């Protein structure tokens, strides 16, 4: 474990941690060959399967960047975090939790079977497709652009710039997502949807196709880690209660049906997407010894080669290594 430094917020220490991070990224890059790039959305197949990068942004301002940090990619399922936050801000936490549960599904993220077999009164959680589509239907607005605008505004508030929609990925996803359309029809039949199904699905496909970088993910993660407040400006961007519920959902449900193992072996609130992105929010920890990022940090990872659960295979292994080395676990 990396420890024993009296002051972690110095240039010399930053260079030391940067050297460690570079070595770890180089080592775990070879693990990309153990997975495969997502193929069910044709446009995602264009990603470099050997890509791997990470950005860590500390509450104290220290930043580490290593690997393929300049590549942009789409949010995909990471957008579920943003849509849930916006829906809670628009409609209230009580309203949302009455319509979407907070329990781990234990099934694949795009499962239909559990909806019908278990006769649910509401989807398991907002971070699987059925729950996320339900959340998207609750967003205010009559058109997809109206529903998306508050998401873009929240992202702009956190990032300092307005991200763009990747039209090619959106069209590819729209034209190939038969499974999500099937989920949409089931949700419509059972009365879960609160807006027109075609508008809901159009919005969902677009929110998944918002373009970001790992720097963007790390910054969002840092704000969530700080209970929704931007540590640089002190501004509360996300209400504390919503930020905390969101982190709890990320910890228990954020890595699909590998969430339990991720919580056990990594112990950080995180959310993945099939484009290869992972966002992680490391809250402040109480430790007897001095450690890197003890006051909290946000982490963004990109590695489009996926495991059989839909998570970045090298990205998870890299995160697990860093979490263990720097004792980032919240437990």
C-alpha positions as CSV (number, residue, x, y, z in Angstrom):
1,X,0.0,0.0,0.0
2,X,1.3,3.5,-0.9
3,X,1.6,5.4,2.4
4,X,3.9,7.1,4.8
5,X,4.1,10.6,3.1
6,X,3.5,13.5,5.5
7,X,1.9,15.8,2.9
8,X,0.2,14.2,-0.1
9,X,-0.6,17.6,-1.8
10,X,2.8,18.5,-3.1
11,X,4.2,18.5,-6.6
12,X,6.9,15.9,-5.7
13,X,4.2,13.6,-4.3
14,X,2.0,14.2,-7.3
15,X,4.8,13.2,-9.6
16,X,5.4,10.1,-7.5
17,X,1.7,9.0,-7.7
18,X,1.7,9.9,-11.4
19,X,4.6,7.4,-12.0
20,X,2.7,4.7,-10.1
21,X,-0.5,5.4,-12.1
22,X,1.4,5.3,-15.4
23,X,2.9,1.9,-14.5
24,X,-0.5,0.5,-13.5
25,X,-2.2,1.6,-16.7
26,X,0.6,0.1,-18.7
27,X,0.3,-3.2,-16.9
28,X,-3.5,-3.5,-17.1
29,X,-3.7,-2.5,-20.7
30,X,-2.7,-6.0,-21.7
31,X,-5.8,-7.3,-19.9
32,X,-8.0,-5.6,-22.6
33,X,-7.5,-8.8,-24.7
34,X,-9.5,-10.7,-22.2
35,X,-12.7,-8.9,-23.2
36,X,-14.6,-7.7,-26.3
37,X,-16.0,-4.4,-27.5
38,X,-19.8,-4.1,-27.4
39,X,-21.2,-5.3,-30.7
40,X,-25.0,-5.0,-30.3
41,X,-24.7,-1.3,-31.0
42,X,-22.8,-1.3,-34.3
43,X,-21.3,2.2,-33.9
44,X,-19.5,1.1,-30.6
45,X,-17.6,-1.5,-32.6
46,X,-15.4,1.3,-33.9
47,X,-13.7,1.7,-30.5
48,X,-10.1,0.7,-30.1
49,X,-10.3,-2.5,-28.0
50,X,-6.8,-1.9,-26.5
51,X,-7.6,1.6,-25.2
52,X,-7.3,2.2,-21.5
53,X,-7.2,5.5,-19.6
54,X,-7.8,7.0,-16.2
55,X,-8.2,10.4,-14.6
56,X,-8.3,11.0,-10.9
57,X,-9.4,14.5,-9.5
58,X,-9.0,15.1,-5.8
59,X,-11.1,17.4,-3.7
60,X,-7.8,19.2,-2.9
61,X,-7.2,19.9,-6.6
62,X,-4.6,17.2,-7.3
63,X,-5.1,15.6,-10.7
64,X,-3.6,12.4,-12.2
65,X,-4.2,11.5,-15.9
66,X,-2.8,8.5,-17.6
67,X,-3.3,6.4,-20.8
68,X,-5.9,7.2,-23.4
69,X,-7.2,10.4,-21.7
70,X,-8.0,12.3,-24.9
71,X,-10.5,9.8,-26.3
72,X,-14.2,10.8,-26.2
73,X,-17.0,8.2,-25.9
74,X,-20.7,8.1,-25.1
75,X,-22.2,7.9,-21.6
76,X,-24.4,4.9,-22.3
77,X,-25.6,3.6,-18.9
78,X,-23.6,6.2,-17.0
79,X,-26.4,8.6,-18.2
80,X,-28.7,6.7,-15.8
81,X,-27.0,8.5,-12.9
82,X,-27.6,11.9,-14.5
83,X,-31.3,11.2,-15.4
84,X,-32.0,9.9,-11.9
85,X,-30.5,13.0,-10.4
86,X,-32.4,15.3,-12.7
87,X,-35.7,13.5,-12.1
88,X,-35.2,13.7,-8.3
89,X,-34.5,17.4,-8.6
90,X,-37.6,17.9,-10.8
91,X,-40.1,15.7,-9.1
92,X,-38.7,15.1,-5.6
93,X,-37.1,12.1,-4.0
94,X,-40.3,10.6,-2.5
95,X,-42.0,10.7,-5.8
96,X,-39.2,8.9,-7.6
97,X,-38.7,6.2,-5.0
98,X,-42.4,5.5,-5.1
99,X,-42.0,4.6,-8.8
100,X,-38.5,3.0,-9.0
101,X,-37.1,0.8,-6.3
102,X,-33.5,0.8,-4.9
103,X,-32.8,-3.0,-4.8
104,X,-30.1,-4.8,-6.8
105,X,-31.7,-6.8,-9.6
106,X,-29.3,-9.7,-9.7
107,X,-30.0,-10.0,-13.4
108,X,-28.5,-8.7,-16.6
109,X,-28.9,-4.9,-17.1
110,X,-31.2,-5.4,-20.1
111,X,-33.2,-8.3,-18.7
112,X,-36.9,-8.6,-19.4
113,X,-37.5,-11.9,-17.7
114,X,-37.5,-10.7,-14.1
115,X,-40.1,-8.0,-14.9
116,X,-42.7,-10.5,-15.8
117,X,-41.7,-13.5,-13.6
118,X,-41.6,-11.5,-10.4
119,X,-44.6,-9.3,-11.1
120,X,-42.9,-6.2,-9.8
121,X,-44.9,-3.2,-8.7
122,X,-42.0,-1.1,-9.9
123,X,-38.6,-1.7,-11.5
124,X,-35.8,-2.9,-9.2
125,X,-33.6,0.2,-9.5
126,X,-33.0,3.2,-11.8
127,X,-29.6,1.9,-13.0
128,X,-30.9,-1.1,-15.0
129,X,-32.6,-0.5,-18.3
130,X,-36.2,-1.0,-17.2
131,X,-35.7,1.4,-14.3
132,X,-33.8,3.9,-16.3
133,X,-36.5,4.0,-19.1
134,X,-39.1,4.5,-16.4
135,X,-37.1,7.4,-15.0
136,X,-36.7,8.9,-18.4
137,X,-40.5,8.8,-18.9
138,X,-40.9,10.8,-15.7
139,X,-38.6,13.6,-16.8
140,X,-40.5,16.8,-17.5
141,X,-41.1,17.8,-21.1
142,X,-43.3,16.8,-24.0
143,X,-40.4,16.2,-26.5
144,X,-37.1,14.5,-26.2
145,X,-35.3,17.8,-26.5
146,X,-37.3,19.2,-23.6
147,X,-36.7,16.2,-21.5
148,X,-32.9,16.3,-22.3
149,X,-32.4,20.0,-21.7
150,X,-32.2,19.8,-17.8
151,X,-29.6,16.9,-18.2
152,X,-27.5,19.0,-20.5
153,X,-27.8,22.0,-18.1
154,X,-26.8,19.8,-15.1
155,X,-23.8,18.5,-17.0
156,X,-22.8,22.0,-18.0
157,X,-23.0,23.2,-14.4
158,X,-20.7,20.3,-13.3
159,X,-18.2,20.4,-16.2
160,X,-18.1,24.0,-17.2
161,X,-18.9,23.2,-20.8
162,X,-21.9,21.7,-22.6
163,X,-21.3,18.2,-23.9
164,X,-22.5,17.2,-27.4
165,X,-24.7,14.5,-28.7
166,X,-23.0,11.9,-30.8
167,X,-25.6,11.6,-33.6
168,X,-24.0,8.6,-35.2
169,X,-24.1,6.6,-31.9
170,X,-27.7,7.8,-31.3
171,X,-28.9,6.7,-34.7
172,X,-27.0,3.4,-34.4
173,X,-28.6,2.7,-31.0
174,X,-32.0,3.8,-32.1
175,X,-31.9,1.5,-35.1
176,X,-30.6,-1.6,-33.2
177,X,-32.1,-1.5,-29.7
178,X,-34.8,-4.1,-30.2
179,X,-34.4,-5.2,-26.6
180,X,-35.0,-1.8,-25.2
181,X,-38.1,-1.4,-27.3
182,X,-39.4,-4.7,-25.9
183,X,-38.7,-3.4,-22.4
184,X,-40.5,-0.2,-23.4
185,X,-43.6,-2.0,-24.6
186,X,-43.7,-4.1,-21.4
187,X,-43.4,-0.9,-19.2
188,X,-46.2,0.7,-21.3
189,X,-48.5,-2.3,-20.8
190,X,-47.9,-2.4,-17.1
191,X,-48.5,1.3,-16.6
192,X,-44.9,2.3,-15.5
193,X,-44.4,4.9,-18.3
194,X,-45.5,8.4,-17.6
195,X,-44.9,9.8,-21.1
196,X,-45.4,8.7,-24.7
197,X,-43.3,5.6,-25.3
198,X,-41.7,6.8,-28.5
199,X,-40.7,10.1,-26.9
200,X,-39.4,8.2,-23.8
201,X,-37.2,5.8,-25.9
202,X,-36.0,8.6,-28.2
203,X,-34.9,10.5,-25.1
204,X,-33.3,7.4,-23.6
205,X,-31.3,6.6,-26.7
206,X,-30.1,10.3,-26.9
207,X,-29.1,10.5,-23.2
208,X,-27.0,7.3,-23.7
209,X,-25.3,9.0,-26.7
210,X,-24.0,12.1,-25.0
211,X,-20.2,12.4,-25.6
212,X,-17.8,12.8,-22.7
213,X,-14.2,12.2,-21.7
214,X,-12.7,10.5,-18.7
215,X,-11.8,14.0,-17.3
216,X,-15.6,14.8,-17.4
217,X,-16.4,11.6,-15.6
218,X,-13.8,12.3,-12.9
219,X,-15.1,15.8,-12.3
220,X,-18.7,14.5,-12.0
221,X,-17.5,11.8,-9.6
222,X,-15.7,14.4,-7.5
223,X,-18.8,16.5,-7.1
224,X,-20.9,13.4,-6.2
225,X,-18.1,12.4,-3.7
226,X,-18.4,15.8,-2.2
227,X,-22.2,15.3,-1.6
228,X,-23.1,17.4,-4.7
229,X,-21.1,20.4,-3.9
230,X,-18.3,21.7,-6.2
231,X,-15.2,21.8,-4.0
232,X,-13.6,24.5,-6.2
233,X,-16.5,27.0,-6.0
234,X,-18.4,25.8,-2.9
235,X,-21.6,25.8,-5.0
236,X,-24.2,23.1,-4.3
237,X,-25.0,21.7,-7.8
238,X,-26.9,18.6,-6.6
239,X,-28.8,18.6,-3.3
240,X,-27.0,16.6,-0.7
241,X,-29.8,14.0,-0.1
242,X,-30.0,13.3,-3.8
243,X,-26.2,13.0,-4.1
244,X,-26.1,10.5,-1.2
245,X,-29.0,8.3,-2.5
246,X,-27.3,8.3,-5.9
247,X,-24.0,7.1,-4.4
248,X,-25.8,4.4,-2.5
249,X,-27.4,3.2,-5.7
250,X,-24.0,3.3,-7.6
251,X,-22.5,1.2,-4.8
252,X,-25.2,-1.5,-4.7
253,X,-26.4,-1.4,-8.4
254,X,-23.9,0.5,-10.5
255,X,-22.0,-2.4,-12.1
256,X,-25.0,-4.5,-13.3
257,X,-25.1,-8.0,-11.9
258,X,-21.4,-7.7,-10.8
259,X,-22.3,-5.0,-8.4
260,X,-21.9,-7.2,-5.3
261,X,-18.4,-8.3,-6.2
262,X,-17.4,-4.8,-7.1
263,X,-18.6,-3.5,-3.8
264,X,-16.8,-6.3,-2.0
265,X,-13.4,-6.1,-3.8
266,X,-13.3,-2.4,-4.7
267,X,-15.7,-0.7,-2.3
268,X,-16.3,2.5,-4.2
269,X,-19.7,3.9,-5.6
270,X,-19.3,3.5,-9.3
271,X,-21.3,3.2,-12.5
272,X,-20.3,1.7,-15.8
273,X,-21.4,1.9,-19.4
274,X,-21.1,-0.4,-22.4
275,X,-19.0,2.2,-24.2
276,X,-16.3,1.3,-21.7
277,X,-16.6,4.2,-19.3
278,X,-16.7,4.0,-15.5
279,X,-17.4,6.8,-13.1
280,X,-16.4,6.5,-9.5
281,X,-17.0,8.7,-6.5
282,X,-14.7,8.3,-3.5
283,X,-16.0,10.1,-0.4
284,X,-13.7,11.3,2.3
285,X,-12.4,8.5,4.5
286,X,-11.3,8.4,8.1
287,X,-7.9,6.6,8.5
288,X,-5.2,6.7,11.1
289,X,-2.5,6.9,8.4
290,X,-1.9,9.5,5.7
291,X,-3.1,8.2,2.3
292,X,-3.6,9.6,-1.2
293,X,-6.9,11.4,-1.8
294,X,-8.0,11.0,1.8
295,X,-10.4,13.9,1.5
296,X,-12.1,12.2,-1.5
297,X,-11.8,12.2,-5.3
298,X,-13.6,11.5,-8.5
299,X,-12.3,8.9,-10.9
300,X,-13.0,8.4,-14.6
301,X,-11.9,5.3,-16.5
302,X,-12.2,4.3,-20.2
303,X,-11.6,0.8,-21.5
304,X,-14.1,-0.3,-24.2
305,X,-13.1,-4.0,-24.0
306,X,-15.9,-5.5,-21.8
307,X,-16.4,-8.6,-19.7
308,X,-19.4,-10.8,-19.9
309,X,-21.4,-8.5,-17.5
310,X,-20.9,-5.4,-19.8
311,X,-18.2,-3.7,-17.6
312,X,-14.8,-2.6,-18.8
313,X,-12.6,-5.6,-18.1
314,X,-9.3,-3.8,-17.8
315,X,-10.9,-0.8,-16.2
316,X,-12.3,-2.8,-13.3
317,X,-9.0,-4.5,-12.7
318,X,-7.2,-1.2,-12.7
319,X,-9.7,0.4,-10.3
320,X,-9.5,-2.6,-8.0
321,X,-5.7,-2.3,-7.9
322,X,-5.7,1.4,-7.2
323,X,-8.5,1.1,-4.6
324,X,-6.4,-1.5,-2.7
325,X,-3.1,0.4,-3.1
326,X,-4.5,3.7,-1.9
327,X,-7.1,2.2,0.5
328,X,-10.0,4.0,-1.3
329,X,-12.7,1.7,-0.1
330,X,-15.4,3.4,1.9
331,X,-15.6,0.4,4.2
